[in-house]
């Protein structure tokens, strides 16, 4: 996409692609995929900071303001291109170095680039969680496990979901169901294991080829999108973010979306996500909606 590019695979979301995606709007039904910012309470995974909200009055007027402080990756998020480098080479997208990112006044690869036009296009949900329940395939969100590419393709076929070039891929792994059922003690036990053990998309050349051939961005309800820690000599994060500039969405709340898709028997929709306009930001809440 060019040696000075800072959008990566979002360049695939052309005006023509967005116009075509708008044809997905039939009923006007709108569904959020945003998990509450405080959903992990005071014990977020990956030792991230918890969300804090301070609501205060401004007398003598009958007025309130509030201040929020939070880690942009403690709830639903898009990983931006400053987040994860090729680990051995220590290079981010387009060869950007850690020194360049931390140079005074530098905003290179910041999430503000994504906010200028948003992440807007045709979204597809692959409801792996429902599919694997029907197939009686075991799954534990809090153990090392890989969601296979062949299974994701089977999900798409079972749903009758056509994949189009430039789509925004969203995978429901079942993490939100597992998290909701877990006690505080169980979540704390997960946090104590370093690195955390989490199920996610498999690390394979075939998975990378499939993503490259089809999608402009990828996301899921899982904390790391991919299996964590990696079961191969590389992370998908390295190739997707540092190699291709492909945003990765994590901790998306897909429960209401999955229910509506099942009801309508349609797993494609118009997707709109407006990333926060923070120059030089590393990640951002997605502010995301599916529109049917």
C-alpha positions in Angstrom: 0.0 0.0 0.0 3.0 2.3 -0.1 6.1 3.0 2.0 4.3 5.8 3.9 1.0 4.0 4.3 -0.6 3.9 7.8 -3.9 2.2 7.0 -2.9 -1.2 5.8 -5.7 -3.5 4.8 -8.3 -0.8 5.6 -7.3 0.5 2.1 -9.6 -2.3 0.9 -12.6 -0.5 2.2 -13.0 1.7 -0.9 -16.0 3.9 -1.6 -17.3 1.2 -4.0 -16.9 -1.5 -1.3 -18.8 0.6 1.2 -21.6 1.4 -1.3 -22.0 -2.3 -2.0 -22.0 -3.1 1.7 -24.8 -0.7 2.3 -27.0 -3.0 0.4 -27.0 -5.2 3.5 -29.3 -2.7 5.2 -32.8 -4.1 4.9 -34.7 -3.5 8.2 -32.8 -0.8 10.0 -32.2 -3.0 13.0 -29.0 -1.9 14.9 -27.0 -4.1 17.2 -24.0 -3.0 19.4 -20.9 -5.2 19.8 -19.5 -2.9 22.5 -18.8 -4.7 25.8 -19.2 -2.3 28.8 -16.0 -0.5 29.5 -16.1 -1.7 33.1 -17.1 -5.3 32.2 -13.9 -6.8 33.7 -14.3 -4.8 36.8 -11.1 -4.5 38.8 -9.5 -7.6 37.5 -8.8 -7.2 33.7 -6.8 -9.9 31.9 -3.2 -9.2 30.8 -2.6 -7.0 34.0 -4.3 -4.1 32.3 -5.7 -1.2 34.2 -9.3 -1.2 35.3 -11.9 1.3 34.2 -12.6 4.1 36.6 -15.5 6.6 36.4 -15.7 9.8 38.5 -19.0 11.6 38.3 -18.9 15.0 40.0 -21.3 17.9 40.5 -20.6 21.5 39.4 -22.5 23.7 41.9 -24.2 26.1 42.1 -25.7 24.9 38.8 -27.5 21.6 38.6 -24.9 20.1 36.4 -22.6 17.0 36.3 -19.4 16.2 34.5 -17.5 12.9 34.6 -13.9 11.7 34.1 -13.1 8.3 32.7 -9.7 6.6 33.0 -9.1 3.2 31.4 -6.8 1.1 29.4 -8.0 1.0 25.8 -7.6 -2.8 25.7 -9.5 -3.7 28.9 -12.8 -4.0 27.1 -13.9 -4.2 23.4 -11.0 -2.8 21.3 -9.4 -2.5 18.0 -5.6 -3.1 18.2 -4.0 -0.4 16.2 -0.7 -0.6 14.3 1.4 0.7 17.2 0.4 -2.3 19.4 2.4 -5.3 18.2 5.6 -5.5 16.2 7.5 -8.4 14.6 9.1 -9.6 17.9 12.5 -10.7 16.6 12.9 -7.9 14.1 11.3 -5.3 16.5 9.6 -3.6 13.5 6.1 -2.3 13.4 4.0 -1.8 10.2 6.1 -0.4 7.3 9.3 -0.9 9.2 8.5 1.6 12.0 10.7 1.2 15.0 10.0 1.6 18.8 12.2 4.6 18.8 10.2 6.3 16.1 7.0 5.6 18.0 8.3 7.0 21.2 10.1 10.0 19.7 8.8 13.3 21.1 5.8 14.5 19.2 5.5 11.3 17.1 2.0 10.1 16.0 3.2 7.6 13.4 0.8 4.6 13.0 -1.6 6.1 15.6 -5.3 5.1 15.7 -6.3 8.6 14.5 -5.5 7.3 11.0 -8.3 4.7 11.3 -10.7 7.3 12.7 -10.5 9.6 9.6 -12.8 7.3 7.6 -13.8 4.8 10.2 -13.9 1.0 9.7 -17.0 0.7 7.6 -18.1 -2.1 5.3 -19.7 -5.5 5.1 -19.3 -7.5 8.3 -19.8 -11.3 8.6 -20.3 -13.2 11.8 -19.0 -16.8 11.9 -20.8 -18.2 14.9 -18.3 -20.9 15.8 -19.7 -21.3 19.3 -23.2 -22.3 18.2 -21.8 -24.5 15.4 -19.4 -26.4 17.6 -22.1 -27.0 20.2 -24.3 -28.6 17.5 -21.3 -30.8 16.6 -20.5 -31.5 20.3 -16.9 -30.3 19.8 -15.2 -29.6 23.2 -14.1 -26.1 24.0 -12.6 -24.3 27.0 -12.1 -20.6 26.6 -9.6 -20.5 29.5 -7.2 -23.2 28.2 -4.8 -23.3 25.3 -6.8 -24.3 22.2 -6.9 -23.5 18.5 -10.0 -22.8 16.4 -9.2 -24.5 13.1 -9.5 -22.9 9.8 -11.3 -25.9 8.4 -13.9 -25.4 11.1 -14.4 -21.7 10.3 -15.0 -22.6 6.7 -17.5 -25.2 7.8 -19.3 -22.6 9.9 -19.6 -20.3 6.9 -20.9 -23.1 4.7 -23.4 -24.2 7.4 -24.7 -20.6 7.8 -24.8 -20.1 4.0 -22.6 -17.1 4.5 -20.8 -15.9 1.3 -17.4 -14.3 1.9 -16.6 -11.3 -0.2 -13.2 -9.6 -0.7 -12.8 -6.7 1.8 -15.3 -8.2 4.4 -14.7 -7.5 8.1 -14.5 -10.9 9.8 -16.0 -11.4 13.2 -15.7 -14.8 15.1 -17.9 -15.8 18.0 -15.7 -18.2 20.0 -17.9 -18.4 23.0 -15.6 -16.4 25.3 -18.4 -14.1 26.5 -20.5 -17.1 27.5 -17.6 -18.6 29.5 -16.7 -15.3 31.1 -20.3 -14.7 32.2 -20.4 -18.1 33.8 -17.0 -17.8 35.6 -16.7 -16.8 39.2 -14.4 -14.1 40.4 -12.1 -16.7 41.8 -12.0 -18.6 38.5 -11.1 -15.3 36.6 -8.4 -14.5 39.2 -7.0 -18.0 38.7 -6.7 -17.4 35.0 -4.9 -14.1 35.6 -2.4 -15.9 37.8 -1.2 -18.1 35.0 1.5 -16.2 33.0 1.2 -16.1 30.1 -2.5 -16.6 30.2 -3.9 -19.7 28.6 -6.7 -18.8 26.1 -8.4 -20.4 23.2 -8.3 -18.5 19.9 -7.8 -18.8 16.2 -5.0 -21.2 15.1 -1.6 -20.0 14.1 -1.0 -21.4 10.6 0.1 -20.3 7.2 -3.2 -21.4 5.8 -5.1 -19.2 8.3 -3.0 -16.2 7.3 -3.5 -16.9 3.6 -7.3 -17.1 4.1 -7.3 -13.8 6.0 -5.1 -12.1 3.4 -7.2 -13.3 0.5 -10.5 -12.1 1.9 -10.6 -9.6 4.8 -9.9 -5.9 5.6 -10.0 -6.5 9.4 -10.6 -9.4 11.8 -12.2 -9.5 15.2 -13.7 -11.8 17.8 -15.0 -12.1 21.3 -11.7 -13.6 22.5 -9.2 -11.6 24.5 -6.3 -12.3 22.1 -8.2 -13.2 18.9 -5.6 -16.0 18.4 -4.6 -19.0 20.5 -2.5 -17.7 23.4 0.3 -18.3 23.9 1.2 -19.1 20.3 1.6 -22.8 19.4 3.9 -21.9 16.6 7.1 -19.9 16.1 5.1 -16.8 15.3 2.0 -14.9 16.4 -0.8 -13.9 14.0 -0.5 -10.4 15.6 2.9 -10.0 14.1 1.8 -10.7 10.5 -1.6 -9.0 10.7 -0.5 -5.8 12.5 3.1 -5.4 11.7 3.1 -7.1 8.3 -0.1 -6.1 6.7 -1.6 -3.4 8.9 -4.7 -5.4 9.5 -6.6 -4.2 12.6 -7.5 -6.9 15.1 -10.7 -6.6 17.2 -10.9 -8.3 20.6 -13.5 -8.7 23.4 -16.4 -7.8 21.1 -19.7 -8.6 22.8 -21.4 -10.8 20.1 -24.2 -12.4 22.1 -27.0 -10.1 20.9 -25.7 -10.1 17.4 -25.5 -13.9 17.3 -29.1 -14.2 18.5 -30.3 -11.8 15.9 -28.4 -13.5 13.1 -29.9 -16.8 14.1 -33.4 -15.4 14.2 -33.0 -13.8 10.7 -30.9 -16.6 9.3 -28.5 -14.0 8.0 -25.0 -13.6 9.2 -23.9 -10.6 7.1 -24.6 -7.0 7.8 -23.5 -3.4 7.3 -20.8 -2.6 9.9 -19.8 0.8 11.1 -17.0 1.5 13.7 -15.7 4.9 14.6 -12.3 4.6 16.3 -11.5 7.3 18.8 -9.6 10.2 17.2 -6.5 10.1 19.5 -3.4 11.1 17.6 -0.7 8.5 18.3 -3.1 6.2 20.1 -2.2 2.5 20.3 -5.7 1.0 20.5 -9.3 2.2 20.8 -12.8 1.2 21.8 -14.6 0.2 18.6 -17.8 2.2 19.0 -19.3 -0.5 16.7 -22.7 -1.3 15.3 -24.1 -4.0 13.0 -27.0 -2.7 10.9 -29.4 -5.1 9.2 
